[in-house]
Amino acid sequence: MARRLTRALGLVLAALLLTALAGCAGGGEDELDLDPVEMVRAMAAADTTLPEMVTRSSGDEAARDSFTWLSDLDYGKVDAYCYTCADAGTAEEMAVVRLKDKSDAAALMDSLRRHLEARRGSFQEYDPNQVPLVDDAVVAREGRYVALVVSRKNGLAQRAFQSFFQDE
């Protein structure tokens, strides 16, 4: 009887341990609820060469319309976003989009690449000196978060984005 009780108790403890471990593992970045505005601020702070920037986000009254400047992805797939661009019309811009479903990340990344192609074409026409910034742009993904970085220090901004997903 004591042996059965010990074995049963051991099985219950093992099940509890597995449940706890599964809870800790969670869904990773899919369950994170990070603020894209905070993320873009950190990314912009990483690049001290940025000019004066104008910021739009999903918290704005015209959020849906502002998003169309950045992407042609169905806005219904977006959970939250923040987009900042150079006020003077130069190429610098940064964005973070938190999607409702990570399965839409590839489509968003393709959309952002089309955005960059359009920007490149515009700059070739009116300010060719900006084209190298667009050519060196970074589109990065972490789970359901996608970032766009067009800046002179895009590597630093990309690391700032990725730092939000580092285990502490």
FIKOLZA-1660 file (N, C-alpha, C; in steps of 0.1 Angstrom, whole numbers, plus 5000, padded with zeros to 4 digits):
% residues 168
   i   px   py   pz ch aa at
   1 5008 4988 5000  A  M  N
   1 5000 5000 5000  A  M CA
   1 5009 5013 5000  A  M  C
   2 5019 5013 5008  A  A  N
   2 5028 5025 5009  A  A CA
   2 5036 5026 4996  A  A  C
   3 5039 5015 4990  A  R  N
   3 5046 5015 4977  A  R CA
   3 5037 5022 4966  A  R  C
   4 5025 5018 4966  A  R  N
   4 5015 5023 4956  A  R CA
   4 5013 5038 4958  A  R  C
   5 5012 5042 4971  A  L  N
   5 5010 5056 4974  A  L CA
   5 5023 5064 4970  A  L  C
   6 5034 5059 4973  A  T  N
   6 5047 5066 4969  A  T CA
   6 5048 5067 4954  A  T  C
   7 5044 5056 4947  A  R  N
   7 5045 5057 4932  A  R CA
   7 5035 5067 4926  A  R  C
   8 5022 5067 4932  A  A  N
   8 5012 5076 4928  A  A CA
   8 5016 5090 4930  A  A  C
   9 5022 5093 4942  A  L  N
   9 5026 5106 4946  A  L CA
   9 5038 5110 4936  A  L  C
  10 5047 5101 4933  A  G  N
  10 5057 5104 4923  A  G CA
  10 5052 5108 4910  A  G  C
  11 5042 5101 4905  A  L  N
  11 5036 5104 4892  A  L CA
  11 5029 5117 4892  A  L  C
  12 5022 5120 4903  A  V  N
  12 5015 5133 4904  A  V CA
  12 5026 5144 4904  A  V  C
  13 5036 5143 4911  A  L  N
  13 5047 5153 4912  A  L CA
  13 5053 5155 4898  A  L  C
  14 5056 5144 4891  A  A  N
  14 5062 5144 4878  A  A CA
  14 5052 5152 4868  A  A  C
  15 5039 5149 4869  A  A  N
  15 5030 5156 4860  A  A CA
  15 5029 5171 4864  A  A  C
  16 5030 5174 4876  A  L  N
  16 5030 5188 4880  A  L CA
  16 5043 5195 4875  A  L  C
  17 5054 5189 4876  A  L  N
  17 5066 5194 4871  A  L CA
  17 5066 5196 4856  A  L  C
  18 5060 5187 4848  A  L  N
  18 5059 5188 4834  A  L CA
  18 5050 5200 4830  A  L  C
  19 5039 5201 4838  A  T  N
  19 5029 5212 4835  A  T CA
  19 5036 5225 4838  A  T  C
  20 5044 5226 4849  A  A  N
  20 5051 5239 4852  A  A CA
  20 5061 5242 4841  A  A  C
  21 5068 5232 4837  A  L  N
  21 5078 5235 4826  A  L CA
  21 5072 5239 4813  A  L  C
  22 5060 5233 4810  A  A  N
  22 5053 5237 4798  A  A CA
  22 5048 5251 4799  A  A  C
  23 5044 5255 4811  A  G  N
  23 5039 5269 4813  A  G CA
  23 5050 5279 4812  A  G  C
  24 5062 5275 4817  A  C  N
  24 5073 5284 4816  A  C CA
  24 5078 5286 4801  A  C  C
  25 5077 5275 4794  A  A  N
  25 5082 5275 4780  A  A CA
  25 5072 5284 4772  A  A  C
  26 5059 5282 4774  A  G  N
  26 5049 5290 4768  A  G CA
  26 5051 5290 4753  A  G  C
  27 5046 5301 4747  A  G  N
  27 5047 5302 4732  A  G CA
  27 5058 5312 4728  A  G  C
  28 5066 5316 4738  A  G  N
  28 5077 5325 4734  A  G CA
  28 5072 5339 4730  A  G  C
  29 5078 5344 4719  A  E  N
  29 5075 5357 4715  A  E CA
  29 5060 5359 4710  A  E  C
  30 5053 5348 4708  A  D  N
  30 5039 5349 4704  A  D CA
  30 5031 5353 4715  A  D  C
  31 5035 5350 4727  A  E  N
  31 5027 5354 4739  A  E CA
  31 5031 5368 4744  A  E  C
  32 5043 5373 4740  A  L  N
  32 5047 5386 4745  A  L CA
  32 5038 5397 4740  A  L  C
  33 5035 5406 4748  A  D  N
  33 5027 5418 4745  A  D CA
  33 5035 5430 4746  A  D  C
  34 5044 5432 4737  A  L  N
  34 5053 5443 4737  A  L CA
  34 5047 5455 4730  A  L  C
  35 5051 5467 4734  A  D  N
  35 5045 5479 4729  A  D CA
  35 5054 5484 4717  A  D  C
  36 5048 5484 4705  A  P  N
  36 5056 5488 4693  A  P CA
  36 5061 5503 4694  A  P  C
  37 5054 5511 4701  A  V  N
  37 5058 5525 4703  A  V CA
  37 5071 5525 4712  A  V  C
  38 5071 5518 4722  A  E  N
  38 5083 5517 4731  A  E CA
  38 5095 5511 4723  A  E  C
  39 5092 5501 4715  A  M  N
  39 5102 5494 4707  A  M CA
  39 5108 5504 4697  A  M  C
  40 5100 5511 4690  A  V  N
  40 5105 5521 4680  A  V CA
  40 5113 5532 4687  A  V  C
  41 5109 5536 4699  A  R  N
  41 5117 5546 4706  A  R CA
  41 5131 5541 4709  A  R  C
  42 5131 5529 4714  A  A  N
  42 5144 5523 4717  A  A CA
  42 5153 5521 4704  A  A  C
  43 5147 5518 4693  A  M  N
  43 5154 5516 4681  A  M CA
  43 5160 5530 4676  A  M  C
  44 5151 5540 4677  A  A  N
  44 5155 5553 4673  A  A CA
  44 5166 5559 4682  A  A  C
  45 5165 5556 4695  A  A  N
  45 5176 5560 4704  A  A CA
  45 5189 5554 4701  A  A  C
  46 5189 5542 4695  A  A  N
  46 5201 5535 4692  A  A CA
  46 5209 5542 4681  A  A  C
  47 5202 5550 4673  A  D  N
  47 5208 5557 4661  A  D CA
  47 5208 5572 4664  A  D  C
  48 5219 5577 4669  A  T  N
  48 5219 5592 4672  A  T CA
  48 5221 5601 4660  A  T  C
  49 5221 5595 4648  A  T  N
  49 5223 5603 4636  A  T CA
  49 5209 5606 4629  A  T  C
  50 5198 5601 4635  A  L  N
  50 5185 5604 4629  A  L CA
  50 5182 5619 4629  A  L  C
  51 5175 5623 4618  A  P  N
  51 5170 5637 4618  A  P CA
  51 5157 5638 4626  A  P  C
  52 5151 5649 4626  A  E  N
  52 5138 5651 4633  A  E CA
  52 5128 5641 4626  A  E  C
  53 5121 5633 4635  A  M  N
  53 5112 5623 4630  A  M CA
  53 5097 5626 4633  A  M  C
  54 5088 5621 4625  A  V  N
  54 5074 5622 4627  A  V CA
  54 5069 5608 4630  A  V  C
  55 5061 5606 4640  A  T  N
  55 5057 5593 4644  A  T CA
  55 5042 5591 4643  A  T  C
  56 5038 5579 4638  A  R  N
  56 5024 5575 4637  A  R CA
  56 5023 5562 4644  A  R  C
  57 5011 5559 4650  A  S  N
  57 5009 5546 4656  A  S CA
  57 4995 5541 4656  A  S  C
  58 4992 5529 4660  A  S  N
  58 4979 5523 4660  A  S CA
  58 4970 5530 4670  A  S  C
  59 4976 5538 4679  A  G  N
  59 4969 5546 4689  A  G CA
  59 4963 5559 4684  A  G  C
  60 4967 5563 4672  A  D  N
  60 4963 5575 4666  A  D CA
  60 4948 5574 4660  A  D  C
  61 4942 5585 4659  A  E  N
  61 4928 5585 4653  A  E CA
  61 4928 5580 4639  A  E  C
  62 4938 5584 4631  A  A  N
  62 4938 5580 4617  A  A CA
  62 4948 5568 4615  A  A  C
  63 4948 5559 4624  A  A  N
  63 4958 5548 4624  A  A CA
  63 4957 5539 4612  A  A  C
  64 4945 5536 4608  A  R  N
  64 4943 5527 4596  A  R CA
  64 4949 5534 4583  A  R  C
  65 4946 5547 4582  A  D  N
  65 4950 5554 4570  A  D CA
  65 4965 5556 4570  A  D  C
  66 4971 5559 4582  A  S  N
  66 4986 5560 4583  A  S CA
  66 4993 5548 4580  A  S  C
  67 4987 5536 4584  A  F  N
  67 4993 5523 4581  A  F CA
  67 4995 5521 4566  A  F  C
  68 4985 5526 4558  A  T  N
  68 4986 5523 4544  A  T CA
  68 4998 5530 4537  A  T  C
  69 5004 5540 4543  A  W  N
  69 5016 5546 4538  A  W CA
  69 5028 5536 4539  A  W  C
  70 5028 5528 4550  A  L  N
  70 5038 5518 4553  A  L CA
  70 5036 5505 4546  A  L  C
  71 5024 5500 4545  A  S  N
  71 5022 5486 4541  A  S CA
  71 5008 5485 4534  A  S  C
  72 5007 5475 4525  A  D  N
  72 4994 5472 4519  A  D CA
  72 4988 5459 4525  A  D  C
  73 4993 5455 4536  A  L  N
  73 4988 5443 4543  A  L CA
  73 4974 5447 4549  A  L  C
  74 4965 5438 4549  A  D  N
  74 4951 5440 4554  A  D CA
  74 4953 5445 4569  A  D  C
  75 4948 5457 4572  A  Y  N
  75 4950 5463 4585  A  Y CA
  75 4943 5454 4596  A  Y  C
  76 4933 5446 4592  A  G  N
  76 4927 5437 4602  A  G CA
  76 4936 5427 4607  A  G  C
  77 4947 5425 4601  A  K  N
  77 4957 5415 4606  A  K CA
  77 4967 5421 4616  A  K  C
  78 4966 5434 4618  A  V  N
  78 4976 5442 4626  A  V CA
  78 4970 5443 4640  A  V  C
  79 4978 5440 4650  A  D  N
  79 4973 5441 4664  A  D CA
  79 4977 5455 4669  A  D  C
  80 4989 5460 4665  A  A  N
  80 4994 5473 4669  A  A CA
  80 5007 5476 4661  A  A  C
  81 5009 5489 4659  A  Y  N
  81 5021 5493 4651  A  Y CA
  81 5026 5507 4656  A  Y  C
  82 5038 5510 4652  A  C  N
  82 5044 5523 4654  A  C CA
  82 5053 5525 4642  A  C  C
  83 5052 5537 4636  A  Y  N
  83 5060 5540 4624  A  Y CA
  83 5065 5554 4625  A  Y  C
  84 5078 5556 4623  A  T  N
  84 5084 5569 4624  A  T CA
  84 5092 5572 4611  A  T  C
  85 5092 5584 4606  A  C  N
  85 5099 5587 4594  A  C CA
  85 5105 5601 4595  A  C  C
  86 5115 5604 4587  A  A  N
  86 5122 5617 4587  A  A CA
  86 5112 5628 4583  A  A  C
  87 5111 5638 4591  A  D  N
  87 5102 5649 4588  A  D CA
  87 5107 5657 4576  A  D  C
  88 5120 5657 4573  A  A  N
  88 5125 5665 4562  A  A CA
  88 5124 5658 4548  A  A  C
  89 5118 5646 4548  A  G  N
  89 5117 5639 4535  A  G CA
  89 5129 5630 4531  A  G  C
  90 5138 5628 4541  A  T  N
  90 5149 5619 4538  A  T CA
  90 5145 5605 4540  A  T  C
  91 5154 5595 4537  A  A  N
  91 5150 5581 4537  A  A CA
  91 5148 5575 4551  A  A  C
  92 5153 5581 4561  A  E  N
  92 5152 5574 4574  A  E CA
  92 5138 5571 4579  A  E  C
  93 5136 5559 4583  A  E  N
  93 5123 5555 4588  A  E CA
  93 5125 5542 4596  A  E  C
  94 5116 5540 4606  A  M  N
  94 5116 5528 4614  A  M CA
  94 5102 5524 4617  A  M  C
  95 5099 5511 4618  A  A  N
  95 5086 5507 4622  A  A CA
  95 5087 5494 4629  A  A  C
  96 5077 5491 4638  A  V  N
  96 5075 5478 4644  A  V CA
  96 5060 5476 4643  A  V  C
  97 5056 5464 4638  A  V  N
  97 5043 5460 4636  A  V CA
  97 5041 5447 4645  A  V  C
  98 5031 5447 4653  A  R  N
  98 5027 5435 4661  A  R CA
  98 5015 5429 4654  A  R  C
  99 5016 5417 4649  A  L  N
  99 5005 5411 4642  A  L CA
  99 4996 5403 4651  A  L  C
 100 4984 5401 4647  A  K  N
 100 4975 5393 4655  A  K CA
 100 4979 5378 4654  A  K  C
 101 4985 5374 4643  A  D  N
 101 4989 5360 4640  A  D CA
 101 5003 5360 4634  A  D  C
 102 5012 5353 4639  A  K  N
 102 5025 5352 4633  A  K CA
 102 5026 5346 4619  A  K  C
 103 5015 5339 4615  A  S  N
 103 5015 5333 4602  A  S CA
 103 5014 5344 4591  A  S  C
 104 5011 5356 4595  A  D  N
 104 5010 5367 4585  A  D CA
 104 5023 5375 4584  A  D  C
 105 5033 5371 4591  A  A  N
 105 5046 5378 4591  A  A CA
 105 5053 5378 4578  A  A  C
 106 5053 5367 4570  A  A  N
 106 5059 5367 4557  A  A CA
 106 5052 5376 4548  A  A  C
 107 5039 5377 4548  A  A  N
 107 5032 5386 4539  A  A CA
 107 5035 5401 4543  A  A  C
 108 5036 5404 4556  A  L  N
 108 5040 5417 4560  A  L CA
 108 5054 5421 4555  A  L  C
 109 5063 5411 4557  A  M  N
 109 5077 5414 4553  A  M CA
 109 5078 5416 4538  A  M  C
 110 5070 5409 4530  A  D  N
 110 5069 5411 4515  A  D CA
 110 5064 5425 4513  A  D  C
 111 5053 5429 4520  A  S  N
 111 5047 5442 4518  A  S CA
 111 5058 5453 4521  A  S  C
 112 5065 5451 4532  A  L  N
 112 5075 5461 4536  A  L CA
 112 5086 5462 4525  A  L  C
 113 5090 5451 4519  A  R  N
 113 5100 5451 4508  A  R CA
 113 5094 5459 4496  A  R  C
 114 5081 5458 4493  A  R  N
 114 5075 5465 4482  A  R CA
 114 5075 5480 4486  A  R  C
 115 5073 5483 4498  A  H  N
 115 5073 5497 4503  A  H CA
 115 5087 5503 4501  A  H  C
 116 5098 5495 4504  A  L  N
 116 5111 5499 4502  A  L CA
 116 5114 5501 4487  A  L  C
 117 5109 5492 4479  A  E  N
 117 5111 5494 4464  A  E CA
 117 5105 5507 4459  A  E  C
 118 5093 5510 4464  A  A  N
 118 5087 5523 4460  A  A CA
 118 5095 5535 4465  A  A  C
 119 5100 5534 4477  A  R  N
 119 5108 5545 4483  A  R CA
 119 5121 5547 4475  A  R  C
 120 5127 5536 4471  A  R  N
 120 5139 5536 4463  A  R CA
 120 5137 5543 4450  A  R  C
 121 5126 5539 4443  A  G  N
 121 5122 5546 4431  A  G CA
 121 5120 5561 4432  A  G  C
 122 5113 5565 4443  A  S  N
 122 5111 5579 4445  A  S CA
 122 5124 5586 4447  A  S  C
 123 5133 5581 4456  A  F  N
 123 5145 5587 4458  A  F CA
 123 5155 5588 4446  A  F  C
 124 5154 5578 4438  A  Q  N
 124 5162 5578 4425  A  Q CA
 124 5158 5590 4417  A  Q  C
 125 5146 5594 4418  A  E  N
 125 5141 5606 4410  A  E CA
 125 5145 5619 4416  A  E  C
 126 5143 5620 4429  A  Y  N
 126 5144 5634 4435  A  Y CA
 126 5156 5635 4445  A  Y  C
 127 5162 5625 4450  A  D  N
 127 5173 5626 4459  A  D CA
 127 5181 5613 4459  A  D  C
 128 5189 5611 4448  A  P  N
 128 5197 5599 4447  A  P CA
 128 5207 5596 4459  A  P  C
 129 5210 5606 4466  A  N  N
 129 5219 5604 4478  A  N CA
 129 5213 5595 4488  A  N  C
 130 5199 5595 4488  A  Q  N
 130 5192 5587 4499  A  Q CA
 130 5191 5572 4495  A  Q  C
 131 5193 5569 4482  A  V  N
 131 5192 5555 4478  A  V CA
 131 5200 5545 4486  A  V  C
 132 5213 5548 4489  A  P  N
 132 5220 5538 4497  A  P CA
 132 5214 5534 4510  A  P  C
 133 5208 5544 4517  A  L  N
 133 5201 5541 4529  A  L CA
 133 5189 5531 4527  A  L  C
 134 5182 5533 4516  A  V  N
 134 5171 5524 4513  A  V CA
 134 5176 5510 4509  A  V  C
 135 5187 5510 4502  A  D  N
 135 5193 5497 4498  A  D CA
 135 5198 5489 4509  A  D  C
 136 5203 5496 4520  A  D  N
 136 5208 5489 4532  A  D CA
 136 5197 5487 4543  A  D  C
 137 5185 5489 4539  A  A  N
 137 5174 5487 4549  A  A CA
 137 5173 5473 4555  A  A  C
 138 5168 5472 4567  A  V  N
 138 5167 5459 4573  A  V CA
 138 5152 5456 4576  A  V  C
 139 5147 5444 4572  A  V  N
 139 5134 5440 4576  A  V CA
 139 5137 5427 4585  A  V  C
 140 5133 5428 4597  A  A  N
 140 5135 5417 4607  A  A CA
 140 5122 5412 4613  A  A  C
 141 5123 5400 4618  A  R  N
 141 5111 5394 4624  A  R CA
 141 5115 5386 4636  A  R  C
 142 5106 5387 4646  A  E  N
 142 5107 5379 4658  A  E CA
 142 5093 5375 4661  A  E  C
 143 5089 5363 4658  A  G  N
 143 5075 5358 4661  A  G CA
 143 5065 5366 4653  A  G  C
 144 5056 5372 4660  A  R  N
 144 5045 5380 4654  A  R CA
 144 5049 5395 4653  A  R  C
 145 5062 5398 4656  A  Y  N
 145 5067 5412 4655  A  Y CA
 145 5076 5413 4642  A  Y  C
 146 5073 5424 4635  A  V  N
 146 5082 5427 4623  A  V CA
 146 5087 5441 4624  A  V  C
 147 5099 5443 4621  A  A  N
 147 5105 5456 4622  A  A CA
 147 5111 5460 4608  A  A  C
 148 5110 5473 4606  A  L  N
 148 5117 5479 4594  A  L CA
 148 5126 5490 4599  A  L  C
 149 5139 5490 4594  A  V  N
 149 5148 5499 4598  A  V CA
 149 5155 5505 4585  A  V  C
 150 5154 5518 4584  A  V  N
 150 5162 5525 4573  A  V CA
 150 5169 5536 4580  A  V  C
 151 5182 5534 4583  A  S  N
 151 5190 5545 4590  A  S CA
 151 5204 5542 4587  A  S  C
 152 5212 5552 4591  A  R  N
 152 5227 5551 4589  A  R CA
 152 5233 5540 4599  A  R  C
 153 5226 5538 4610  A  K  N
 153 5231 5528 4620  A  K CA
 153 5220 5517 4621  A  K  C
 154 5216 5512 4610  A  N  N
 154 5205 5502 4611  A  N CA
 154 5209 5489 4619  A  N  C
 155 5221 5486 4620  A  G  N
 155 5225 5474 4628  A  G CA
 155 5223 5477 4642  A  G  C
 156 5226 5489 4647  A  L  N
 156 5223 5492 4661  A  L CA
 156 5208 5492 4664  A  L  C
 157 5200 5498 4655  A  A  N
 157 5186 5498 4657  A  A CA
 157 5180 5484 4656  A  A  C
 158 5185 5475 4647  A  Q  N
 158 5181 5461 4647  A  Q CA
 158 5184 5454 4660  A  Q  C
 159 5196 5456 4665  A  R  N
 159 5199 5450 4678  A  R CA
 159 5190 5455 4689  A  R  C
 160 5186 5468 4689  A  A  N
 160 5177 5473 4699  A  A CA
 160 5163 5466 4698  A  A  C
 161 5159 5463 4686  A  F  N
 161 5146 5456 4683  A  F CA
 161 5148 5442 4689  A  F  C
 162 5159 5435 4685  A  Q  N
 162 5161 5421 4690  A  Q CA
 162 5162 5420 4705  A  Q  C
 163 5167 5431 4711  A  S  N
 163 5169 5430 4726  A  S CA
 163 5156 5428 4734  A  S  C
 164 5145 5432 4728  A  F  N
 164 5132 5430 4734  A  F CA
 164 5129 5415 4736  A  F  C
 165 5136 5406 4728  A  F  N
 165 5132 5392 4728  A  F CA
 165 5143 5384 4735  A  F  C
 166 5153 5390 4740  A  Q  N
 166 5164 5383 4748  A  Q CA
 166 5159 5379 4761  A  Q  C
 167 5163 5367 4765  A  D  N
 167 5160 5362 4779  A  D CA
 167 5168 5370 4789  A  D  C
 168 5162 5374 4799  A  E  N
 168 5169 5381 4810  A  E CA
 168 5175 5372 4820  A  E  C
% end
